[in-house]
Amino acid sequence: MNGLLTRFLLQMRTWAVTILGTAAVLLPALASPTTSWAEGGQRLVTAWSSALQAIPQGAQLPALYSAPKVAGRTIRQIIYPTLDASIARLHVSNAFSREPLVIREISIGPSAAGAALQANGAVRVSFAGRSSLTLAPGAEIDSDPVNIAISKGSPYAISLYVGAQQRLVAWHRIASQVNYISTPGNHVADVSGTAYEKRITQYAWLTALSVVAPSANVIAALGDSITDGMRSSVNRNQRWPDALARRFATTNTQQTAVINLGISGNRLLSDSPCYGEALVKRLDRDLIHQTGVTSVILLIGINDINFAAMPARQGLDCDFPHTAPTPNDLINGYRRVIAAVHQAGMRLFLATLTPASLPTPREAMRQTVNQWIRLGELSDGVIDFDAALRDPASPSRLRLAYDSGDHIHPSDAGYAAMANAVPLATVRRTP
């Protein structure tokens, strides 16, 4: 199946939804969606994204995996697009759910401090001209495009008022961003943000914002917690894809978006009850459907190496199954991903696995995998994150200044060093 056919089938999937319209009165703080969208000749590309994972289900879950109550409330999520534009579209997903997603109203607007909005800046979002939406289990959909000034690197608030019986069964767990849940009721138009009493650090249902940017490149960062930005400073956008987006923004050349599709704890080859589907299985949903992606930077495998040695836990064992892949298993997994990405018409740059202070057998496996990655077989290039972060005196360890403290995840300075290791001209491509 060629890349164009794959994209067409994925778009068809987004139409396989149930849309329920209402004659809702337009709230005074919100403007109307655009009616001047000219689909011919306009090129939408993804400017922000997030990958979803199922929330473990059970009666006695640890607090970290206990979903907040959202029924009949408004969820306000803060995102930072990486392109400038004047027309935008939201992508909403009901992945992993067995129940419909009911959205009564949704808006996007420039964010002020905390949960507050900038006055008179929010725009109501519609779906096929309707202000509310009932999305079938497992389905996803694009909104109608709206006229709104999007400035790269600036915060935008997406506010979703959901149905009275709505439950949260999927999220992006490590957002490194504070988001907000209101008291019961429709608070989409609440400018002050005072109704948003609960803070969370997850994203829910919203998986992409795309914009009209005819000549822009889109670089997708795909991987695990090191791409997700785990242990980076909350609310400061210090993940390495953020730092890479800032590098592109200062080049004064062609617009280039950087989107983050990392999931903390994710593995290349194995699913997890807490850390999402294996990357080889989530490619279609999380990457291939994204609009305008020209290049992919893939960094994953350290959890595949580590989780086999993690002790099984009573109750919720997030590391299950404790599979023990060989280097060849990982290499064959990389080959599968490279082939799928190439089939979709994108380039793939494979990144070396970063130091993690591993015991000798696991460190030997990391080195074997990195040796193969550096050969550049099948990939369109190599990003040597290992060389950028390792301690020259002890190559199995992170440099002290780049260590967040757990000896696996980089500090903010380490994430910046990773971004600086990416050759901009190489990964950027004219569409």
WOJO-V123981 format. One record per residue. N is the residue number from 0. RES is the residue in one letter. SS is DSSP state (alpha for helix, beta for strand, coil for the rest). PHI is phi in radians with two decimals (NA if undefined). PSI is psi in whole degrees, -180 to 180 (NA if undefined). Layout:
BEGIN
((N | RES | SS | PHI | PSI) (N | RES | SS | PHI | PSI))
END
This chain:
BEGIN
((0 | M | coil | NA | 126) (1 | N | coil | -1.39 | 171) (2 | G | alpha | -1.09 | -40) (3 | L | alpha | -1.14 | -41) (4 | L | alpha | -1.14 | -39) (5 | T | alpha | -1.03 | -46) (6 | R | alpha | -1.13 | -39) (7 | F | alpha | -1.09 | -45) (8 | L | alpha | -1.13 | -37) (9 | L | alpha | -1.18 | -37) (10 | Q | alpha | -1.16 | -39) (11 | M | alpha | -1.02 | -36) (12 | R | alpha | -1.08 | -37) (13 | T | alpha | -1.19 | -21) (14 | W | alpha | -1.48 | -11) (15 | A | coil | -1.45 | 64) (16 | V | coil | -2.35 | 166) (17 | T | coil | -1.85 | 123) (18 | I | coil | -1.96 | 127) (19 | L | coil | -2.01 | 115) (20 | G | coil | -1.58 | 154) (21 | T | coil | -2.36 | 159) (22 | A | coil | -1.64 | 52) (23 | A | coil | -1.15 | 142) (24 | V | coil | -1.34 | 133) (25 | L | coil | -1.18 | 123) (26 | L | coil | -1.22 | 144) (27 | P | coil | -1.09 | -26) (28 | A | coil | -1.40 | -6) (29 | L | coil | -1.97 | 142) (30 | A | beta | -1.57 | 169) (31 | S | coil | -1.46 | 153) (32 | P | coil | -1.19 | 160) (33 | T | coil | -1.13 | 144) (34 | T | coil | -2.02 | 8) (35 | S | coil | -1.89 | 20) (36 | W | coil | -1.16 | 122) (37 | A | coil | -1.88 | 101) (38 | E | coil | -1.14 | -34) (39 | G | coil | -1.25 | 128) (40 | G | coil | 1.53 | -10) (41 | Q | coil | -1.65 | 139) (42 | R | coil | -2.06 | 112) (43 | L | beta | -1.57 | 135) (44 | V | beta | -2.32 | 151) (45 | T | beta | -1.29 | 130) (46 | A | beta | -1.98 | -12) (47 | W | beta | -2.76 | 147) (48 | S | beta | -2.72 | 164) (49 | S | coil | -2.66 | 143) (50 | A | coil | -1.75 | 135) (51 | L | coil | -1.58 | 156) (52 | Q | beta | -2.46 | 148) (53 | A | beta | -1.18 | 145) (54 | I | coil | -1.55 | 129) (55 | P | coil | -0.98 | 143) (56 | Q | coil | -1.92 | 141) (57 | G | coil | 2.89 | 164) (58 | A | coil | -1.41 | -28) (59 | Q | coil | -2.19 | 55) (60 | L | coil | -1.33 | 148) (61 | P | coil | -1.03 | 153) (62 | A | alpha | -0.96 | -35) (63 | L | alpha | -1.06 | -24) (64 | Y | alpha | -2.01 | 17) (65 | S | coil | -1.62 | 115) (66 | A | coil | -1.21 | 139) (67 | P | coil | -1.23 | 158) (68 | K | coil | -1.34 | 127) (69 | V | coil | -2.15 | -9) (70 | A | coil | -0.97 | 126) (71 | G | coil | 1.17 | 19) (72 | R | coil | -2.03 | 175) (73 | T | beta | -1.98 | 131) (74 | I | beta | -1.86 | 125) (75 | R | beta | -1.96 | 118) (76 | Q | beta | -2.02 | 138) (77 | I | beta | -1.82 | 125) (78 | I | beta | -2.24 | 161) (79 | Y | beta | -2.21 | 94) (80 | P | coil | -1.07 | 155) (81 | T | coil | -1.99 | 17) (82 | L | coil | -2.39 | 154) (83 | D | coil | -1.52 | 142) (84 | A | beta | -2.93 | 174) (85 | S | beta | -2.19 | -4) (86 | I | beta | -2.29 | 134) (87 | A | beta | -2.37 | 161) (88 | R | beta | -2.53 | 141) (89 | L | beta | -1.76 | 148) (90 | H | beta | -2.02 | 125) (91 | V | beta | -2.04 | 136) (92 | S | beta | -2.22 | 139) (93 | N | coil | -1.96 | 35) (94 | A | coil | -1.05 | 147) (95 | F | coil | 1.28 | 0) (96 | S | coil | -1.67 | 149) (97 | R | coil | -1.83 | 6) (98 | E | coil | -2.21 | 155) (99 | P | coil | -1.11 | 151) (100 | L | beta | -1.70 | 121) (101 | V | beta | -1.91 | 114) (102 | I | beta | -1.94 | 119) (103 | R | beta | -1.47 | -32) (104 | E | beta | -2.84 | 148) (105 | I | beta | -2.56 | 144) (106 | S | beta | -2.50 | 163) (107 | I | beta | -2.31 | 139) (108 | G | beta | -2.83 | 161) (109 | P | beta | -1.07 | 134) (110 | S | beta | -1.49 | 145) (111 | A | coil | -1.81 | -156) (112 | A | coil | -1.19 | 141) (113 | G | coil | 1.04 | -130) (114 | A | coil | -1.54 | 1) (115 | A | coil | -1.35 | 155) (116 | L | beta | -1.88 | 154) (117 | Q | coil | -1.24 | 138) (118 | A | coil | -1.06 | 136) (119 | N | coil | 1.06 | 23) (120 | G | coil | -1.85 | -11) (121 | A | coil | -1.40 | 147) (122 | V | beta | -2.16 | 131) (123 | R | beta | -1.28 | 140) (124 | V | coil | -1.84 | 138) (125 | S | coil | -2.16 | 168) (126 | F | beta | -2.26 | 113) (127 | A | coil | 0.90 | 39) (128 | G | coil | 1.43 | -1) (129 | R | beta | -1.78 | 145) (130 | S | coil | -1.49 | -14) (131 | S | coil | -2.22 | 166) (132 | L | beta | -2.59 | 136) (133 | T | beta | -2.08 | 114) (134 | L | beta | -1.84 | 126) (135 | A | coil | -1.10 | 154) (136 | P | coil | -0.95 | 131) (137 | G | coil | 1.42 | -8) (138 | A | coil | -1.53 | 168) (139 | E | beta | -2.56 | 162) (140 | I | beta | -2.73 | 151) (141 | D | beta | -1.65 | 142) (142 | S | coil | -1.33 | 170) (143 | D | coil | -1.15 | 146) (144 | P | coil | -1.14 | 148) (145 | V | beta | -2.25 | 150) (146 | N | beta | -1.42 | 116) (147 | I | beta | -2.77 | 138) (148 | A | beta | -1.30 | 117) (149 | I | beta | -1.87 | 124) (150 | S | coil | -2.00 | 123) (151 | K | coil | -1.06 | 140) (152 | G | coil | 1.43 | -1) (153 | S | coil | -1.76 | 151) (154 | P | beta | -1.45 | 140) (155 | Y | beta | -2.24 | 142) (156 | A | beta | -1.83 | 125) (157 | I | beta | -1.85 | 121) (158 | S | beta | -1.95 | 124) (159 | L | beta | -2.10 | 120) (160 | Y | beta | -1.67 | 119) (161 | V | beta | -1.90 | 167) (162 | G | coil | -1.13 | 165) (163 | A | coil | -1.20 | -19) (164 | Q | coil | -1.95 | 10) (165 | Q | coil | -1.17 | 136) (166 | R | coil | -2.09 | 154) (167 | L | coil | -1.75 | 114) (168 | V | coil | -2.09 | -3) (169 | A | beta | -2.54 | 149) (170 | W | beta | -2.75 | 173) (171 | H | beta | -1.82 | 109) (172 | R | coil | -1.28 | -42) (173 | I | coil | -1.79 | 88) (174 | A | coil | -1.49 | -21) (175 | S | coil | 0.90 | 30) (176 | Q | coil | -2.58 | 131) (177 | V | coil | -1.38 | 125) (178 | N | beta | -2.08 | 178) (179 | Y | beta | -2.44 | 145) (180 | I | beta | -2.14 | 134) (181 | S | coil | -1.49 | 171) (182 | T | coil | -1.14 | 166) (183 | P | coil | -0.95 | 140) (184 | G | coil | 2.13 | 172) (185 | N | coil | -1.52 | 107) (186 | H | coil | -2.08 | 27) (187 | V | coil | -1.00 | -40) (188 | A | coil | -1.61 | 8) (189 | D | coil | -1.26 | 108) (190 | V | coil | -1.33 | -39) (191 | S | coil | -1.23 | -29) (192 | G | coil | 1.40 | 6) (193 | T | coil | -1.16 | -25) (194 | A | coil | -1.33 | -12) (195 | Y | coil | -1.58 | 85) (196 | E | coil | -1.52 | -26) (197 | K | beta | -1.77 | 136) (198 | R | beta | -1.87 | 139) (199 | I | beta | -2.34 | 163) (200 | T | coil | -2.15 | 45) (201 | Q | coil | -2.26 | 161) (202 | Y | beta | -1.87 | 148) (203 | A | coil | -2.41 | 130) (204 | W | coil | 1.20 | -36) (205 | L | beta | -1.46 | 120) (206 | T | beta | -2.06 | -11) (207 | A | beta | -2.87 | 151) (208 | L | beta | -2.16 | 124) (209 | S | beta | -2.01 | 155) (210 | V | beta | -2.39 | 162) (211 | V | beta | -1.42 | 114) (212 | A | coil | -2.63 | 85) (213 | P | coil | -1.00 | -31) (214 | S | coil | -1.95 | 12) (215 | A | coil | -1.38 | 148) (216 | N | beta | -1.59 | 154) (217 | V | beta | -2.27 | 121) (218 | I | beta | -1.81 | 123) (219 | A | beta | -1.75 | 125) (220 | A | beta | -1.67 | 119) (221 | L | beta | -2.16 | 128) (222 | G | beta | 2.96 | -147) (223 | D | coil | -1.93 | -148) (224 | S | alpha | -1.14 | -27) (225 | I | alpha | -1.25 | -32) (226 | T | alpha | -1.36 | -37) (227 | D | alpha | -1.10 | -22) (228 | G | coil | 1.53 | 26) (229 | M | coil | -1.01 | 137) (230 | R | coil | 1.25 | 9) (231 | S | coil | -1.38 | 167) (232 | S | coil | -1.19 | 127) (233 | V | coil | -1.14 | 139) (234 | N | coil | 1.19 | 14) (235 | R | coil | -2.09 | 1) (236 | N | coil | 0.90 | 59) (237 | Q | coil | -1.87 | 11) (238 | R | coil | -1.13 | 157) (239 | W | alpha | -1.13 | -35) (240 | P | alpha | -1.10 | -33) (241 | D | alpha | -1.12 | -47) (242 | A | alpha | -1.12 | -35) (243 | L | alpha | -1.17 | -40) (244 | A | alpha | -1.06 | -39) (245 | R | alpha | -1.16 | -36) (246 | R | alpha | -1.09 | -46) (247 | F | alpha | -1.09 | -38) (248 | A | alpha | -1.13 | -24) (249 | T | coil | -1.64 | 2) (250 | T | coil | -1.44 | -15) (251 | N | coil | 0.99 | 33) (252 | T | coil | -2.09 | -146) (253 | Q | coil | -1.05 | 139) (254 | Q | coil | -1.05 | 136) (255 | T | beta | -2.40 | 121) (256 | A | beta | -1.56 | 150) (257 | V | beta | -2.19 | 121) (258 | I | beta | -2.00 | 146) (259 | N | beta | -1.88 | 118) (260 | L | beta | -2.08 | 30) (261 | G | beta | -1.41 | 149) (262 | I | coil | -2.30 | 122) (263 | S | coil | -1.07 | 133) (264 | G | coil | 1.47 | -4) (265 | N | coil | -1.14 | 148) (266 | R | coil | -2.06 | 156) (267 | L | coil | -1.21 | -41) (268 | L | coil | -1.97 | -20) (269 | S | coil | -2.19 | 141) (270 | D | coil | -1.25 | 170) (271 | S | beta | -2.60 | 146) (272 | P | coil | -1.13 | -21) (273 | C | coil | -2.00 | -28) (274 | Y | coil | -1.91 | 17) (275 | G | beta | 1.54 | 171) (276 | E | coil | -1.16 | 153) (277 | A | coil | -0.95 | 144) (278 | L | alpha | -1.03 | -35) (279 | V | alpha | -1.11 | -21) (280 | K | alpha | -1.65 | -25) (281 | R | alpha | -1.65 | 5) (282 | L | alpha | -1.00 | -49) (283 | D | alpha | -1.03 | -50) (284 | R | alpha | -1.21 | -44) (285 | D | alpha | -1.57 | -28) (286 | L | alpha | -2.01 | -54) (287 | I | alpha | -1.09 | -33) (288 | H | coil | -1.33 | -12) (289 | Q | coil | -1.14 | 140) (290 | T | coil | -1.55 | 134) (291 | G | coil | 1.45 | 6) (292 | V | beta | -1.18 | 127) (293 | T | beta | -1.83 | -34) (294 | S | beta | -2.45 | 151) (295 | V | beta | -2.22 | 135) (296 | I | beta | -1.92 | 116) (297 | L | beta | -1.87 | 122) (298 | L | beta | -2.30 | 104) (299 | I | coil | -2.82 | 153) (300 | G | coil | 2.42 | -21) (301 | I | alpha | -1.16 | -33) (302 | N | alpha | -1.27 | -34) (303 | D | alpha | -1.04 | -40) (304 | I | alpha | -1.23 | -39) (305 | N | alpha | -1.46 | -39) (306 | F | alpha | -1.17 | -24) (307 | A | coil | -1.08 | -29) (308 | A | coil | -1.67 | -3) (309 | M | coil | -1.33 | 139) (310 | P | coil | -1.20 | 141) (311 | A | coil | -1.12 | 145) (312 | R | coil | -1.97 | 149) (313 | Q | coil | -1.24 | 142) (314 | G | coil | 1.40 | -107) (315 | L | coil | -1.69 | 107) (316 | D | coil | -1.79 | 94) (317 | C | coil | -1.16 | -22) (318 | D | coil | -1.53 | -2) (319 | F | coil | -1.25 | 142) (320 | P | coil | -1.38 | 145) (321 | H | coil | -1.46 | 63) (322 | T | coil | -1.22 | 152) (323 | A | coil | -2.15 | 79) (324 | P | coil | -1.23 | 155) (325 | T | coil | -1.57 | 167) (326 | P | alpha | -0.95 | -40) (327 | N | alpha | -1.13 | -34) (328 | D | alpha | -1.05 | -46) (329 | L | alpha | -1.13 | -43) (330 | I | alpha | -1.07 | -42) (331 | N | alpha | -1.15 | -34) (332 | G | alpha | -1.12 | -44) (333 | Y | alpha | -1.04 | -42) (334 | R | alpha | -1.06 | -40) (335 | R | alpha | -1.10 | -44) (336 | V | alpha | -1.14 | -45) (337 | I | alpha | -1.02 | -44) (338 | A | alpha | -1.09 | -43) (339 | A | alpha | -1.15 | -41) (340 | V | alpha | -1.17 | -43) (341 | H | alpha | -1.11 | -40) (342 | Q | alpha | -1.07 | -32) (343 | A | coil | -1.43 | 2) (344 | G | coil | 1.48 | 18) (345 | M | coil | -1.94 | 156) (346 | R | beta | -1.60 | 152) (347 | L | beta | -2.24 | 127) (348 | F | beta | -1.90 | 122) (349 | L | beta | -1.66 | 131) (350 | A | beta | -1.79 | 143) (351 | T | coil | -1.23 | 148) (352 | L | coil | -1.27 | 134) (353 | T | coil | -1.46 | 158) (354 | P | coil | -1.03 | 143) (355 | A | coil | -2.48 | 20) (356 | S | coil | 0.87 | 48) (357 | L | coil | -1.41 | 152) (358 | P | coil | -1.05 | 160) (359 | T | alpha | -0.92 | -48) (360 | P | alpha | -1.09 | -41) (361 | R | alpha | -1.27 | -36) (362 | E | alpha | -1.11 | -39) (363 | A | alpha | -1.08 | -38) (364 | M | alpha | -1.16 | -43) (365 | R | alpha | -1.02 | -45) (366 | Q | alpha | -1.13 | -39) (367 | T | alpha | -1.11 | -45) (368 | V | alpha | -1.11 | -44) (369 | N | alpha | -1.12 | -36) (370 | Q | alpha | -1.06 | -42) (371 | W | alpha | -1.18 | -43) (372 | I | alpha | -1.00 | -43) (373 | R | alpha | -1.16 | -18) (374 | L | alpha | -1.20 | -22) (375 | G | coil | 1.26 | 22) (376 | E | coil | -1.12 | 122) (377 | L | coil | 1.30 | -33) (378 | S | coil | -1.29 | 167) (379 | D | coil | -1.59 | 3) (380 | G | coil | 2.79 | 169) (381 | V | beta | -2.13 | 133) (382 | I | beta | -1.86 | 115) (383 | D | coil | -1.60 | 76) (384 | F | alpha | -1.17 | -31) (385 | D | alpha | -1.02 | -50) (386 | A | alpha | -1.11 | -33) (387 | A | alpha | -1.24 | -28) (388 | L | alpha | -1.93 | -20) (389 | R | beta | -1.26 | 151) (390 | D | beta | -1.35 | 119) (391 | P | coil | -1.00 | -31) (392 | A | coil | -1.41 | -17) (393 | S | beta | -2.64 | 82) (394 | P | beta | -1.07 | -13) (395 | S | beta | -1.45 | -3) (396 | R | beta | -2.08 | 155) (397 | L | beta | -1.23 | 148) (398 | R | coil | -0.98 | 145) (399 | L | alpha | -0.99 | -44) (400 | A | alpha | -1.18 | -18) (401 | Y | alpha | -1.79 | 4) (402 | D | beta | -1.70 | 124) (403 | S | coil | -1.25 | -14) (404 | G | coil | 2.16 | -17) (405 | D | coil | -1.76 | 2) (406 | H | coil | 1.22 | 9) (407 | I | coil | -2.17 | -50) (408 | H | coil | -1.62 | 135) (409 | P | beta | -1.17 | 158) (410 | S | coil | -1.36 | 177) (411 | D | alpha | -0.97 | -42) (412 | A | alpha | -1.13 | -37) (413 | G | alpha | -1.16 | -42) (414 | Y | alpha | -1.10 | -38) (415 | A | alpha | -1.11 | -39) (416 | A | alpha | -1.12 | -36) (417 | M | alpha | -1.09 | -47) (418 | A | alpha | -1.05 | -38) (419 | N | alpha | -1.21 | -18) (420 | A | coil | -1.44 | -8) (421 | V | coil | -1.51 | 122) (422 | P | coil | -1.32 | 108) (423 | L | alpha | -1.00 | -48) (424 | A | alpha | -1.13 | -29) (425 | T | alpha | -1.30 | -44) (426 | V | alpha | -1.45 | -20) (427 | R | coil | -1.45 | 139) (428 | R | coil | -2.43 | 140) (429 | T | coil | -1.26 | 126) (430 | P | coil | -1.09 | NA))
END
